[in-house]
Amino acid sequence: MMTFTFDLISDLHVDAWPLMDWSVQPTSPVCVVAGDISRDRRHTVETLRELGRSYQAVFYIDGNDEHQSHLGNLGYSYADLVHKINRIPNVVYLQDNVVVVEGVAILGTNGWWGFDFDLGIDPTGSAQQFQEQHNLSNEAVKVISRMANTDAMYMVNSVKRLQTHPDVKKIVMVTHTVPDPSLIAHDISLEGKLAFNTMGNRIMQQALAVDSEQKIHTWCFGHYPGSIDQMRGGVRYVNNCRGSSNGAWAQHVYHPLRITVDY
């Protein structure tokens, strides 16, 4: 049996906490970062740079917070983020970039949301609430919905292609947003609320349907501040969000979560 391990990190919200010494945190040679490092891009880049000094490799996907100042122009935001990340040693940006390490493919995307995560909650109302909250145009909201569909199809098509890849024994899915509404349906603070529809992207579940060789081993995600570590249909769903310092679920003492993939 082969074993691959990595540390899972997400939703650091570094602006809300004292600085961490990452040099003493690693429990594995590599880490996966599932987004929402900071709304300040300078702090995002510096945190990734520090992680790159502490780990042999850092596999990163962005969260919505990284684009908070550019929600009206996501094209520019992504181009700028790619430019800055490509200059950081030991850091790999997962967007459109599948990584295969020791027989395990790490496949990632933000995920965003189409405002229809819960089909029982009005998607139009959810979109309007988000638009007003962030002072966005109608077109900017539509761009986010299109991004959600594009990200989901990227994951589905990538999983389908990896089924016949001889070097890929298992797949680790990494998304910032939640892949399945049932994972957070227990949260009474979100149940029935318009904001529930901005928590995840249900289309991403279609990746499971094309996983004919049952290669998907673990699905890592962020965005949701509560702790989740569940087995469903042979797949482990897990997050390790630190959260904002004033959040009810915030981890005031935070450590990377070691994930093991056996195959």
NUBA-377165 format. One record per residue: x, y, z of N, C-alpha, C, CB in turn; residue in three letters; chain. Coordinates in steps of 0.1 Angstrom, whole numbers. Each point is the difference from the previous one (the first is absolute). Glycine has a CB too. Layout:
NODE   n.px   n.py   n.pz  ca.px  ca.py  ca.pz   c.px   c.py   c.pz  cb.px  cb.py  cb.pz  resn  chain
NODE      X      Y      Z      X      Y      Z      X      Y      Z      X      Y      Z   ALA      A
...
END
This chain:
NODE   n.px   n.py   n.pz  ca.px  ca.py  ca.pz   c.px   c.py   c.pz  cb.px  cb.py  cb.pz  resn  chain
NODE      8    -12      0     -8     12      0      9     13      0    -18    -13     12   MET      A
NODE     14     22    -20      7     13     -1     -8     10      9      9     -5    -24   MET      A
NODE     -2     15     29     -6     10      8      6     14     -4     -3    -16     19   THR      A
NODE     -7     25    -21      4     14     -3     -7      9     11      3     -4    -25   PHE      A
NODE      5     13     31     -6      9     10      2     15     -4      4    -18     18   THR      A
NODE    -13     26    -13      1     15     -2     -7      7     12      2     -3    -25   PHE      A
NODE      2     15     27     -7      8     10    -11      9     -7     21      0     14   ASP      A
NODE    -33      0     -8    -11      8     -5     -1     13      8    -12    -21     -8   LEU      A
NODE     11     32      1      0     13      5    -11      8     -7     24      0      7   ILE      A
NODE    -32      8     -1     -9      9     -7     -6     11      9     -6    -19    -16   SER      A
NODE      1     29      9     -7     11      7      8      6     11    -22    -11     -6   ASP      A
NODE     34     14      3      9      6     11     -4     14      4     19    -14     -9   LEU      A
NODE    -24     22      0     -4     13      3     10      7      9    -24     -7     -1   HIS      A
NODE     36      8     -5     12      4      8     -1     14      5     13    -15    -14   VAL      A
NODE    -21     23      9     -2     14      4     -6      0     14     -2      8    -23   ASP      A
NODE     -5    -18     27     -8      0     12      7     -7     12    -20     -1    -14   ALA      A
NODE     32     -4     11      8     -8     11     14      5      1    -15    -20     -5   TRP      A
NODE     21     17     17     15      3      1      7     -9    -10     -3      6     24   PRO      A
NODE     15     -2    -28      8     -8     -9      3    -13      5     10     21     -9   LEU      A
NODE    -10    -31      0      4    -14      4     14     -3     -5    -24     -7     -1   MET      A
NODE     31     -1      9     13     -5     -4     -2    -13     -7     12     12     19   ASP      A
NODE    -12    -12    -33     -3    -12     -7     12    -10      0    -16     14    -14   TRP      A
NODE     27     -9     17     12     -9      0     -1    -12     10     14     20     -7   SER      A
NODE    -23    -18     17     -1    -11     10    -14     -7     -2     14     13     16   VAL      A
NODE    -21    -11    -26    -14     -5     -2      0    -13     -8     -8     23      2   GLN      A
NODE     16    -25    -12     -2    -11     -9      1    -14      7     10     14    -18   PRO      A
NODE    -20    -23     13      1    -14      4      2     -9    -12    -16      5     19   THR      A
NODE     16      1    -31      3     -7    -12      9      8     -9    -23    -11      1   SER      A
NODE     29      5    -11      9      8     -9     -7     11     -8     14    -20     -1   PRO      A
NODE    -27     17     -2     -7      9     -9    -14      4      7     11    -10    -21   VAL      A
NODE    -16     21     16    -13      5      5     -9      4    -11     11      7     21   CYS      A
NODE    -24     -8    -18    -11      5     -9     -7     11      7     -3    -22    -11   VAL      A
NODE      2     34      4     -7     11      5    -13      3     -8     23     10      8   VAL      A
NODE    -34    -11     -1    -13      1     -7     -6     13      1     -3    -23      5   ALA      A
NODE     11     34     -7     -6     13     -2     -2      9     12    -10    -10    -19   GLY      A
NODE      6     22     17     -3     10     10     12      2     10    -25     -6     -2   ASP      A
NODE     36     10     -4     11      4      9     -2     14      5     16    -16    -13   ILE      A
NODE    -19     25      4     -1     14      4     -8      8    -11     21     -2     14   SER      A
NODE    -27     12    -10     -6     10    -10     11      9     -6    -23     -2     12   ARG      A
NODE     34      3     -5     11      9     -4      9     -9     -8     -2     16     20   ASP      A
NODE      4    -13    -33      8     -9     -8     15      0      4    -16      4    -18   ARG      A
NODE     21      6     24     13      1      5      2    -11     11      2     25     -6   ARG      A
NODE    -12    -26     15      1     -9     11     -2    -15     -5     -9     18     15   HIS      A
NODE      1    -19    -26     -1    -14     -6     13     -4     -5    -24      5     -6   THR      A
NODE     30      3     -2     13     -3     -6     11     -3     10     -6     14    -19   VAL      A
NODE      6     -6     30     11     -1     10     -3    -13      8      3     25      2   GLU      A
NODE    -15    -29      1     -3    -12      7      4    -12     -9    -19     11     13   THR      A
NODE     16    -11    -26      3    -11     -9     16     -1      0    -21      4    -14   LEU      A
NODE     27      8     14     15      0     -1      6     -7     13     -1     21    -14   ARG      A
NODE     -6    -18     26      5     -6     12     -3    -15      0     -4     22     12   GLU      A
NODE     -8    -26    -17     -3    -14     -1     10     -7     -9    -24      5      4   LEU      A
NODE     28      1    -15      9     -5     -9     14     -3      6    -13     11    -18   GLY      A
NODE     16     -3     28     13     -2      7     -1    -11     11      5     24     -4   ARG      A
NODE    -17    -27      8     -3    -10     11     -3    -14     -6     -8     19     15   SER      A
NODE      3    -20    -27     -3    -12     -6      8     -3    -13    -24      2     10   TYR      A
NODE     26    -14    -13      6     -3    -13     -8      4    -12     11    -19     11   GLN      A
NODE    -24     19     -9     -9      4    -11    -13      5      6     10    -16    -16   ALA      A
NODE    -16     26     10    -13      6      5     -9     -1    -12     10     15     18   VAL      A
NODE    -22    -21    -17    -10     -1    -11    -12      9      4      8    -24     -7   PHE      A
NODE    -10     34      0     -9     11      4    -11      2    -10     19     11     12   TYR      A
NODE    -31     -9     -6    -11      5     -8     -6     12      7     -5    -24     -9   ILE      A
NODE      0     33      1     -5     13      5    -14     -2      7     14     13    -17   ASP      A
NODE    -17     -4     26    -14      1      5     -6     13     -5      7    -13     20   GLY      A
NODE    -19     16    -16     -7     12     -4      7     12      6    -22    -13     -3   ASN      A
NODE     27     12     15      6     11      7     12      6     -8     -7    -10     22   ASP      A
NODE     14      1    -29     12      6     -7     -5      9    -11     12    -21      5   GLU      A
NODE    -25     20     -9     -5      9    -11     -9     10      5      2    -19    -15   HIS      A
NODE     -3     21     28    -10      9      6      1     14     -6      1    -14     21   GLN      A
NODE     11     19    -23      1     14     -5     -2      1    -15     16      4     18   SER      A
NODE    -18    -16    -25     -1      0    -15    -12     -9     -4     25      4     -2   HIS      A
NODE    -35     -5     10    -12     -8     -4     -6      5    -13     -4     -5     24   LEU      A
NODE      5     18    -27     -5      5    -12      9     -2    -12    -12     17     14   GLY      A
NODE     24    -22    -12      9     -2    -11      8    -13      3      1     25     -6   ASN      A
NODE     -7    -37      5      7    -12      4     10     -4    -10    -20     -7     11   LEU      A
NODE     19     11    -24     10     -3    -10     13      6      4    -17     -1    -17   GLY      A
NODE     17     14     21     12      7      4      6     -7     13     -8     22    -11   TYR      A
NODE     -1    -24     20      4     -6     13      7    -13     -1    -20     11     10   SER      A
NODE     15    -20    -19      7    -13     -2     13      2     -7    -22    -11     -1   TYR      A
NODE     23     19     -9     12      3     -7     11      5      9    -13      4    -21   ALA      A
NODE      9      5     30     10      6      9      4    -10     11    -11     22     -4   ASP      A
NODE      2    -30      8      3    -10     10     10    -11     -6    -23      4     12   LEU      A
NODE     20     -8    -24      9    -10     -6     14      6     -2    -20    -10    -12   VAL      A
NODE     21     23      8     13      6     -2      8      0     13    -10     14    -18   HIS      A
NODE      3    -10     29      7      1     13      4    -14      5    -12     21      5   LYS      A
NODE      3    -31     -6      3    -13      6     11     -7     -8    -24     -1      8   ILE      A
NODE     25      3    -21     10     -7     -8     14      4      4    -16     -1    -19   ASN      A
NODE     17     12     27     14      4      4      4     -5     14     -4     21    -15   ARG      A
NODE     -5    -29     21      3     -4     14      6    -14     -1    -19     14      9   ILE      A
NODE     31    -16     -3      6    -13      0     -8    -11      7     22     11     -1   PRO      A
NODE    -23    -23     -4     -7    -11      6    -15      1      1     21     -3     13   ASN      A
NODE    -27     13    -19    -15      1      0     -5     -3    -14      1     17     19   VAL      A
NODE    -11    -26    -19     -7     -3    -13    -14      4      1     15    -19     -4   VAL      A
NODE    -19     27     -6    -14      4     -1     -8    -10     -7      6     25      0   TYR      A
NODE    -16    -31      6     -7    -12     -5    -10      3    -11      2    -10     22   LEU      A
NODE     -6     23    -24    -10      3    -10      6     -4    -14     -9     20     15   GLN      A
NODE      1    -28    -22      5     -5    -13     13     -7      0    -13     19    -10   ASP      A
NODE     16    -25     21     14     -6      2     -1    -12      9     10     23     -3   ASN      A
NODE    -13    -35     -3     -1    -12      8     15     -5      4    -22     -6    -12   VAL      A
NODE     24      3     24     13     -5      5     -1    -14      4      6     23      8   VAL      A
NODE      3    -31    -13      1    -15      4     12     -2      8    -12     -7    -21   VAL      A
NODE     10      2     34     11     -2      9     -1    -14      5      1     24      7   VAL      A
NODE      8    -33     -9      1    -13      5    -13     -8     -3     15      8     18   GLU      A
NODE    -20     -6    -30    -12     -8     -4    -13      7      4     13    -20      2   GLY      A
NODE    -13     31      4    -12      8      5     -1     13     -8      1    -11     23   VAL      A
NODE    -12     12    -30     -3     13     -7     -7     10      9     -2    -13    -22   ALA      A
NODE      7     25     23     -6     10      8     -7     10    -10     17     -2     19   ILE      A
NODE    -30      3    -19     -8      7    -10     -8     11      8     -1    -21    -15   LEU      A
NODE      3     33     11     -6     11      7     -6     11     -8     15     -6     18   GLY      A
NODE    -25     13    -12     -6     12     -5     -8      7     11     -2    -10    -23   THR      A
NODE     -1     23     21     -7      7     10    -14     -6      2     13     21     -6   ASN      A
NODE    -20    -22     -5    -14     -5      1    -11     10     -1      9    -18     14   GLY      A
NODE     -7     30     -7    -10     10      1    -14     -5      2     14     13    -16   TRP      A
NODE    -24     -6     12    -14     -4      2     -9      5    -11      4     -1     25   TRP      A
NODE    -14     -6    -28    -10      4    -10    -13      5      6     10    -16    -15   GLY      A
NODE     -9     19     29    -12      5      7    -11    -10      1      6     23     -6   PHE      A
NODE     -4    -36      3    -10    -10      0      4    -13      8     -9      9    -22   ASP      A
NODE     18     -7     32      5    -11      8    -11     -8      6     21     13      4   PHE      A
NODE    -31     -7      2    -11     -6      5    -12      3     -9      8      1     24   ASP      A
NODE    -13    -11    -31    -11      3    -10    -13      4      6     11    -17    -14   LEU      A
NODE    -12     16     27    -12      5      7      1     15      5     -3    -23      7   GLY      A
NODE     15     29    -10      2     14      4      0      8    -13     13     -6     21   ILE      A
NODE    -20     17    -21     -1      9    -12     14      4     -5    -23      8      8   ASP      A
NODE     27    -12    -20     13      4     -5      0     15     -4      4    -24     -8   PRO      A
NODE    -15     29      3      0     14     -4      2      9     12    -15     -6    -19   THR      A
NODE      8      2     30      1      8     12     14     -1      6    -24     -4      5   GLY      A
NODE     31     -8     -6     13     -2      5     10      9     -8     -5    -23      7   SER      A
NODE      3     23    -20      9      8     -9     -2     15      3     -1    -18    -18   ALA      A
NODE    -11     22     20     -3     14      2      6      5     14    -21     -2    -14   GLN      A
NODE     19     -7     24      6      3     13     15      2     -1    -19    -12     11   GLN      A
NODE     26      3    -18     14      0     -2      4     13     -7      1    -25      0   PHE      A
NODE     -8     28    -11      3     12     -8     -1     12      8     -9    -11    -20   GLN      A
NODE     -1     13     28     -2     12      9     10      0     11    -24      0     -5   GLU      A
NODE     28    -11     11      9     -1     10     14      5     -4    -13    -19     10   GLN      A
NODE     17     16    -23     13      3     -5      0     11    -10      6    -24      5   HIS      A
NODE    -18     30     -7     -1     12     -9      5     -4    -14      3     16     20   ASN      A
NODE     -8    -27    -26      4     -5    -12    -10      3    -11     13    -18     11   LEU      A
NODE     -9     18    -24     -9      1    -11     -7    -13     -3     14     18     -9   SER      A
NODE    -24    -18      1     -7    -13     -4     10     -9     -7    -22     12     -2   ASN      A
NODE     30     -5     -7     10     -8     -8     10     -7      9     -3     16    -19   GLU      A
NODE      8     -9     29     10     -6      9     -6    -13      7     10     23      4   ALA      A
NODE    -22    -22      0     -7    -12      6     -1    -11    -10    -13     15     16   VAL      A
NODE     10    -12    -28     -1    -10    -11     13     -6     -2    -19     12    -10   LYS      A
NODE     30     -4     10     13     -6     -2      4    -10     11      7     22    -10   VAL      A
NODE    -11    -20     22      2     -9     11     -7    -13     -3      3     19     17   ILE      A
NODE    -15    -18    -21     -8    -12     -3      6     -8    -12    -20     11      8   SER      A
NODE     25     -4    -18      7     -7    -11     13     -6      5    -10     16    -16   ARG      A
NODE     17     -9     25     12     -6      5     -3    -13      8     10     23      2   MET      A
NODE    -21    -24      5     -4    -12      7     -2    -11    -10    -11     14     18   ALA      A
NODE      5    -12    -29     -3    -10    -10     13     -4     -6    -23      9     -4   ASN      A
NODE     32      0      0     13     -3     -6      8     -8     10     -1     21    -14   THR      A
NODE      2    -17     26      8     -8     10     -5    -14      2      5     22     12   ASP      A
NODE    -18    -23    -12     -6    -14      2      3     -9    -12    -18     10     14   ALA      A
NODE     17     -4    -26      2     -8    -12     15     -4     -1    -19     11    -11   MET      A
NODE     28     -2     16     14     -3      0      3    -12      9      5     25     -4   TYR      A
NODE    -11    -25     16      2    -11      9     -6    -13     -7     -1     15     20   MET      A
NODE    -11    -15    -25     -6    -11     -6      8     -6    -12    -22      9      7   VAL      A
NODE     26      0    -16      8     -4    -11     14     -6      4    -12     17    -14   ASN      A
NODE     18    -11     24     13     -4      4     -1    -14      7      7     24      3   SER      A
NODE    -17    -26      5     -2    -13      6     -2    -11    -11    -10     11     21   VAL      A
NODE      3     -7    -31     -3    -10    -11     13     -3     -7    -23      9     -3   LYS      A
NODE     31      1      0     13     -3     -6     10     -8      8     -3     21    -12   ARG      A
NODE      2    -19     25     10     -7      9     -4    -15      2      4     22     12   LEU      A
NODE    -16    -26    -16     -4    -14      2     10     -9     -8    -24      7      3   GLN      A
NODE     29     -3    -14      8     -9     -8     15      4      1    -19     -3    -16   THR      A
NODE     23     12     25     14      4      2      7    -11      8     -6     25     -1   HIS      A
NODE     16    -31     -5      6    -12      6      8      3     13      1    -10    -22   PRO      A
NODE      3     23     23      8      4     12     -9      5     12     19      5    -16   ASP      A
NODE    -32     -4     14     -9      5     10     -8    -11      6     -1     22    -12   VAL      A
NODE      4    -25     25     -6    -10      7    -12      5      8     21    -13      1   LYS      A
NODE    -19     25      5    -11      7      8      0     15     -4      3    -17     19   LYS      A
NODE    -15     23    -16     -2     14     -3     -4      7     13     -7     -5    -24   ILE      A
NODE     14     16     27     -4      9     11     -7     12     -6     19     -8     15   VAL      A
NODE    -31     11    -13     -7     11     -5      1     12     10    -17    -15    -12   MET      A
NODE     20     27      7      2     11      9     -9     12     -6     24     -7      7   VAL      A
NODE    -34     11      1     -8     12     -4      0      9     12    -14    -14    -17   THR      A
NODE     12     27     14     -2      9     11    -14     -1      5     17     15     -9   HIS      A
NODE    -27    -15      0    -14     -1      5     -5    -14      2     -4     21    -12   THR      A
NODE     -7    -23     19     -5    -13      4     -5     -7    -12     -5      9     23   VAL      A
NODE      8    -22    -25     -5     -8    -11    -13     -6      1     23     -4     -4   PRO      A
NODE    -29      3     16    -13     -7      1     -8      7     11     10    -22     -7   ASP      A
NODE    -22     27      4     -8      7     10     -3     -8     12    -10     13    -18   PRO      A
NODE      9    -26     17     -3     -8     12     10      0     10    -13    -14    -15   SER      A
NODE     26     18     12     11      0      9     -3     11     11     16     -8    -18   LEU      A
NODE    -23     18     14     -2     12     10    -15      2      3     22     10     -9   ILE      A
NODE    -30    -19      5    -15      1      2     -3      1     14     -4    -12    -21   ALA      A
NODE     12      7     30     -2      0     14      1     13      7      8    -23      0   HIS      A
NODE     -2     33     -7      3     13      6    -12      9      1     23     -2     -9   ASP      A
NODE    -29      3     21    -12      8      2      2     14     -3     -8    -16     17   ILE      A
NODE     20     21    -16      3     14     -3     -1      3    -15     14      2     20   SER      A
NODE    -14    -12    -28     -1      1    -15    -12     -6     -6     24      0      0   LEU      A
NODE    -31     -9      7    -11     -7     -5    -11     10     -5      5    -19     15   GLU      A
NODE     -9     18    -27    -10      8     -6      3     14     -3    -15    -14     12   GLY      A
NODE     28     18     -9      4     14     -2      5      2    -15      6      2     25   LYS      A
NODE     -8     10    -30      5      3    -13     15     -2     -2    -18     16     -2   LEU      A
NODE     25    -14     13     15     -1      0      5    -15     -2      1     20     15   ALA      A
NODE    -10    -29    -12      4    -14     -2      4     -3    -14    -16     -7     18   PHE      A
NODE     10     14    -28      3     -2    -14     13      6     -4    -24      1     -4   ASN      A
NODE     31      6     13     14      4     -4     10     -8      8     -9     23     -4   THR      A
NODE      5    -34      9     10     -9      7      6    -11     -9    -13      4     20   MET      A
NODE      7     -7    -31      6    -11     -8     -6     -1    -14      3    -11     21   GLY      A
NODE      1      1    -28     -3     -2    -14     -4    -15     -2     17     19     -7   ASN      A
NODE    -30    -21      5     -5    -14      0      4     -7    -13    -19      8     14   ARG      A
NODE     22      0    -25      4     -6    -13     13     -8      2    -12     18    -13   ILE      A
NODE     20    -15     22     13     -7      2     -2    -15      3     10     22      7   MET      A
NODE    -22    -25     -1     -2    -14      3      0     -9    -12    -14      8     19   GLN      A
NODE     12     -2    -31     -1     -8    -12     14     -7     -3    -17     15     -9   GLN      A
NODE     27    -10     16     13     -7     -2      0    -14      6     11     22      2   ALA      A
NODE    -20    -25      8     -1    -13      5     -6    -10    -10     -2     10     23   LEU      A
NODE     -6     -5    -31     -7     -9    -10      9     -5    -11    -21     12      5   ALA      A
NODE     32     -4     -8      9     -5    -10     13     -7      6     -8     19    -14   VAL      A
NODE      8    -21     27     11     -7      7     -2    -15     -1      3     20     16   ASP      A
NODE     -3    -25    -28     -3    -14     -2     10    -10      6    -11      7    -21   SER      A
NODE     23     -2     23     11     -9      6      1      3     15     12      0    -21   GLU      A
NODE    -21      8     27      0      3     14     13      5      5    -18    -18      3   GLN      A
NODE     23     27    -10     13      6      3     -1     12     10      9     -7    -22   LYS      A
NODE    -20     13     23     -2     11      9      1     -5     15    -14     13    -17   ILE      A
NODE     24     -9     24      2     -5     14     -4     10     10     19    -13     -8   HIS      A
NODE    -16     26      6     -3     10     10     -4     13     -7     17    -10     16   THR      A
NODE    -27     17    -10     -4     13     -6      2     10     11    -17    -10    -15   TRP      A
NODE     27     19     13      4     10     10     -7     13     -4     22    -11      5   CYS      A
NODE    -27     19      4     -6     13     -3      1      9     12    -16    -12    -16   PHE      A
NODE     12     25     13      0     10     10    -13      7      1     25      3     -3   GLY      A
NODE    -24     10      5    -12      9     -1     -9     -1     12      2     -1    -25   HIS      A
NODE     -6    -11     28     -9     -3     11      8      0     13    -17    -13    -15   TYR      A
NODE     13     21     25      9      1     12     -1    -11     10     -2     24     -3   PRO      A
NODE     -8    -33      2     -1    -11      9      9    -11     -4    -23      7      5   GLY      A
NODE     25    -16      5      9    -12     -3     -8    -11     -6     15      6     19   SER      A
NODE    -10    -12    -30     -6    -11     -7     10    -10     -3    -18     15    -10   ILE      A
NODE     16    -28     13      8    -11     -4     -9    -12     -1     21     10     11   ASP      A
NODE    -26    -13    -23    -10    -10     -2      4     -9    -11    -18     15      9   GLN      A
NODE     14    -28     -8      1    -10    -11    -14     -1     -7     19    -12     12   MET      A
NODE    -19     14    -25    -13     -2     -7      3     -6    -14    -10     20     11   ARG      A
NODE      4    -32    -13      2     -7    -13     14     -3     -2    -19     12     -9   GLY      A
NODE     27    -15     19     14     -4     -1      9     12     -2     -8    -20    -10   GLY      A
NODE      3     32     11      8     13     -1      1      7     13     -6      2    -24   VAL      A
NODE     17      2     28      2      8     13     -2     15     -4     15    -18     11   ARG      A
NODE    -24     24     -4     -2     15     -2      5      7     13    -20     -4    -15   TYR      A
NODE     29     13     13      7      6     12      4     14     -2      8    -23      6   VAL      A
NODE    -10     31      4      5     14     -1      8      3     13    -20      7    -14   ASN      A
NODE     28      3     14      8      4     11      1     16      0     13    -22      0   ASN      A
NODE    -25     28      1      0     15      0      4      6     13    -18     -1    -17   CYS      A
NODE     26     11     17      3      7     12    -11      9      3     25     -1     -4   ARG      A
NODE    -30      9     -6    -11      9      2      4     14      5    -14    -20      5   GLY      A
NODE      5     29     -5      2     13      5      1      0     16    -11     10    -21   SER      A
NODE     19     -1     26      2      0     15    -13      2      8     23      8     -5   SER      A
NODE    -33     -1     -1    -12      2      7    -11    -10     -4      6     25      1   ASN      A
NODE     -3    -35     -8    -10    -10     -4     -2    -10     11      7      3    -24   GLY      A
NODE    -19     -9     24     -4     -9     10      8    -13     -1    -23     10      0   ALA      A
NODE     27    -14    -12      7    -12     -2     15      2     -1    -20     -9    -12   TRP      A
NODE     25     21     14     14      3     -2     10     -9      8     -7     24     -5   ALA      A
NODE     18    -28     -1     10     -8      8     10      9      5     -4    -20    -14   GLN      A
NODE      3     24     26     10      9      6     14     -6      1    -19     11     13   HIS      A
NODE     19    -24    -11     13     -7      0     -1     -9    -13      3      0     25   VAL      A
NODE      5      4    -35     -2     -6    -13     13     -8     -4    -16     18     -7   TYR      A
NODE     13    -30      1     11     -8     -5     -4     -6    -14      8     -6     24   HIS      A
NODE      1      3    -33     -3     -8    -12     -6    -13      4     18     12    -13   PRO      A
NODE    -27    -17      4     -5    -14      2      6     -9     -9    -22     10      7   LEU      A
NODE     28    -21     -2      8    -10     -8    -10     -9     -6     20      2     15   ARG      A
NODE    -20     -3    -28     -8     -9     -8      8    -11     -6    -16     19     -5   ILE      A
NODE     11    -32      6      7    -11     -5     -8     -7    -11     11     -3     22   THR      A
NODE     -4      1    -33     -6     -7    -12      7    -14     -1     -7     22    -12   VAL      A
NODE     -1    -32     14      6    -14     -2     -5     -6    -13      1     -3     25   ASP      A
NODE      8     -4    -32     -5     -6    -12     10    -12     -4    -10     22     -8   TYR      A
END
